[in-house]
């Protein structure tokens, strides 16, 4: 790829810092900006990156030939909007990483729910087959961090969020996977149609398209009922759908069924997704902090619907209604504790559904109250149906807080 002489990276969380470092390693003059004046710029200054914190002045765009936008930065915010007015290309960190790594075969996985589990399961399938693989993207490891670190025949399995797909231009997946599509991030995208359109960009220039049955999309369709070379170890009907998608993608990448089966039988899932934290006095505590929307929470609840359930719901709002979640709660739910800024909205939906609840306010209060009441055989499930940004930096921090509280019981 032809490198710009000067680039601006906007948003300095994990992927933004990685993009800035990758560009600097290749000799590009890099300015890195974030509106958070108290942010830790990490290793950027040591790498020769000009770090500008607490400002969004359009003068930062002077002499810039490329803007790389972190997924948390809205497209209409001042610097990306100003770049477009000036005719400066705007790329996501994923687009930059793809251009650095375009010689490597690439699987892109998107969808409303199940992305991380499916990506990590695919990684396990490649490793079981003895094939070089790296798992990156929204799953945690920025794609640009792989620049210069992989042999050319290593496959890359990349989790792709709608925010990351907004600003791709040449991304071409050898295998592109859409797991599902349900309303999410409406506070950012404005409408389900805009959210859907961002997700479907994964199929632009894709060689093989793996799509869910019933959506009417072109491609190889998968279903939760598909025969698999082995049944997945991880619980839940939604995880069988994730497994079916992973199997279809792995076969498209040329993996043999014996390796696929080995991974299905042994893959235990990932942190913060129906993760058994502890069994204490016959009560199981399950961390599903990654359930940041109502569709994900419904799937997590359904996985334990046959058992006595005590639920923790709430967090920061994303523009969703909680009515369907409230109506669909199984009769096995023994208690519901509400936390975070979404408490009032969830309470209103539960009132309409005639379901009792308790306003605990925060995670510590909720876990303490549940710990006093829970009986042998109960499952305590943190499946919040909300983002975490009201009381935590991210869903991982929320899940770790739940883990610590449970371990202290």
Secondary structure, DSSP 8 states (H G I E B T S, - for coil): ----SEEEEE--SHHHHHHHHHHHHTT-EEEEEES-TT---TTTGGGT-EEEES---GGGGTT-SEEEE-TTS-TTSHHHHHHHHTT-EEEEHHHHHHHHSTTS-EEEEE-SS-HHHHHHHHHHHHHHTT--EEEEETTSS-GGGGTTSS-TT-EEEEE--HHHHTT-SS---SEEEE-------HHHHSSHHHHHHHHHGGGTT-SEEEEETTS--SSEEE-TTS--SS--SS-SHHHHHHHHHHHHHHHHTT--HHHHHHHHHH----TTSSEEEEEETTEEEEE-TT--SHHHHHHHHHHTTTS-EEEEEE-B--S---HHHHHH--TTEEEEEEESTTHHHHHHHHHHHT---EEEESHHHHHHHHHHH--TT-EEEE--SSBSTTTSSSHHHHHHHHHHHHHT-
